Amino acid sequence: MGYGAAVAPRDVASNRGGHDDDDDDAVTLILLRHGESEWNKAKRFTGWLDIRLTDFGEEQARYAGRLLSENRLVVDEAFTSLLCRASQTMELALEESAACQDQLQRQAGDVAVTRSW
């Protein structure tokens, strides 16, 4: 999975996670790579260094959240590394998705988040 954030969404329209009636155990997995970091922009290899997102990287993360909302997906669980660029991407995407879906009265804080190396 690299350094990105992974999210496990459910479908808002059916409230069943987009599952077929025949498969109650099915899940949808979305893999989201972190937005542009300061070193990505400078064309430098980041590796395990904890480099923050650029303004553009933050906008990329918010855009990912809008895409979740436009596709009527609500995230129940999110997994991210401890690196700030991955965590920041996840947080911004979830906040944007929740803001776009205010009719659902869900907050980004309602998502179970696992942070691990």
N, C-alpha and C positions, 0 to 999 in steps of 0.2 A: 504494500500500500504506500510505501514511501513516506513522505512527510505530510501528506494531505489529511483531510478530514473525511470520515465516512459517515453517512447518515442513513438511517433505516426509516423510510417514510411509510405513512398509510394514506390511502386515498380518502379525501374529505367527502367526496360525493357519495360514496357507498359506506363510508365509515368502517370498511372492512379491509383496509390496506391494499385495495386494488386486487384482492384475491378472487378467484373464481369460487363459486359456491361449492365446487367439488373438492377444493383444496384449502381447508382452514389453516394449515400450517405454513402456507407459502408466505414469503416476505419479499420485499423489494429492497435492493441495496443500491445506494447511490454513492459513487466514489467522487470526491471533490478534492482536487489538488489546491494547494495554497495559492493565493494571488501573488502577483509580482512582488518580490522582495527588493530591498535596496541593492543587494548584490546581484540579483537577476538583471536588474536594470543596467548595472555596470558590467554585465557579462563576466562576472566572477563566480567561481564555484563556491557554493555555500557550505555543502556538507552538513556537519552537525553544529556549525556555528548558529547561534540564536539571533538571527537577523530579522528585523521588523519589516512589515509591508510598506510599500510606497503608497502614495495617495491613489495611484492607479490600481494597485493591488487591493486596496480597501474597496474601491468601486467595483472591481471584479467580484469580490466576495458578496457585496450587496446585490449585484446583478444575479449571482447564483441564487440568492434568496428570492429575488423576484421570479426567477424561472421556476423555483419550487412552488411558489404561490400560483403562478400562471398555469401550472400543470396540476393544480389542485392537490398538492402533496403536503401533508403535515408530518413533521419529523417527531417520532416518539423517542428515539434513542440516537445519540451521536457518539462517535469515537474519534479521538484526536491524539496526536503526540503532544508532548510537553513543550515543544518548540513554539515560541510566540507567533510565528508566521502561520502555523497550522491552527493554533487555538484562536487567534484573531480572525482568521478566515471563517472558521466555524461559527464563532460568536456573531460576526457581522451578517453572515448568511442567515442564521436563525433569527436574528433581530429583524432583518428586512422581511423575511418570510412571514413572521408574526405580524409585523406592521401592515403588510399587504393583505393579510387575512384577518383583520381586526373583527370582522363579523363572526369569527370563530371564537373570539374571546380567549384565545390562547396566548400565553406569554412565552418568550424564549426560555424563561426559567422553568417551564413545565417539562422541558426535555431532559431525559436522563443522559448525563454526559459522563463518559469514561475517558480519562486522560492517562496515557501510559506511553512509555518508550516503545 
